[in-house]
Amino acid sequence: MIHPNILKKQRLLLIVFFLLILATIVVSMGLGYASLSYDRLIPTLLGQGSFKEEFVLFSVRLPRIFITLLAGMALAVSGSILQGITRNDLADPGIIGINSGAGVAIAVFFLYFPIDAGSFVYLLPAVAFIGALITACLIYLFSYNRKVGLQPVRLILIGVGFSMALSGMMVVLISSSEREKVDFIAKWLAGSIWGTDWPFIVAILPWLIVLIPFTLYKATKLNLLNLSQSTSIGLGVPIERERLILLLTAVALAAAAVSVTGGIAFIGLMAPHIAKALVGPRHQLFLPIAVLIGGFLLLLADTIGRNLAEPEGIAAGIMTALIGAPYFIYLLLKQK
């Protein structure tokens, strides 16, 4: 039974973060290399703007805003799942190598397969999922011990090793490639939001529509997996099956996000922690808040980054790393 005051606090926080997202969207719509006057936003949204205003808003700003928002939400849920199934607060799809696995698959697909422009966008999440899934399975295999089961600390260390190895593989892949393709992979590695068009939203939205509600449905199972292994088994939870299902969900969400945003790390680490600090560790309480926090953090990072250095700005992945890396070190020291 959840105390009514906590539920009331959760609803209030959901409203607060929803309003913060709306405020950031409004600010983001007006800022950029081609500025758009704020008093022209509503007329332009209603179809009463000039050609330039409508082009900037509907073809440049809004697709990027929605992609960033959706990707941040997906990464936050993915990080929440990984922290739950590993019982390790340091788990994040970027830190443990899942994002890098998706990146290698995208690089191979982009560099060596004939690409049809019409289907390229829609194939990206699937290609990223295959790469991320293979990586996740290998990490899981190497960190699993028959006697004690999954070892959370070992999983993080092996994941970091995989992440570094796969990043090195990306560099090898692009070392002898064409200049245009090298530029694309370099931007992906930096976490530059590159999928800034409406078809990219259509490509990743179905993954989120299915998998985020599914994760909320599995909130109770995640709570039980957070308990000790013997307690979970005693309560009748099929641990390995649930872990596998939830791992696949986390991998799919992370892959869908990074397939259009590039290598974004630390959102999946920070968003769940902030949400837990606000409403506690129960997944049915903090997951909805983590979804909004993840979207807000990545949207804010991208808005700040693209306006710091014109015309291309600073990649969102770099902005999140500037905040997330010190936070990761703090959590690492705290666990000692």
Buried (B, 14 or more C-beta within 10 A) or exposed (E): EEEEEEEEBBEEBBEEBEEBBEEBBEBBBBBBEEEBEEEBBEEBBEEEBEEEBBBBBBEBBBBBBBBBBBBBBBBBBBBBBBBBBBBBBBBBBBBBBBBBBBBBBBBBBBBEEEEEEEEBBBBBBBBBBBBBBBBBBBBBEBBBEEEEEBBBEBBBBBBBBBBEEBBEBBEEBBEEBEEEBBEBBBBBBBBBBBBBBBEBBEBBBEBBEEBBEBBBEBBEBBBBBBBEBEEBEEEEBEBEEBBBBBBBBBBBBBBBBBBBBBBBBBBBBBBBBBBBEBBBBBBBBBBBBBBBBBBBBBBBBBBBBBBEEEEEBBBBBBBBBEBBBEBBEEBEEEEE
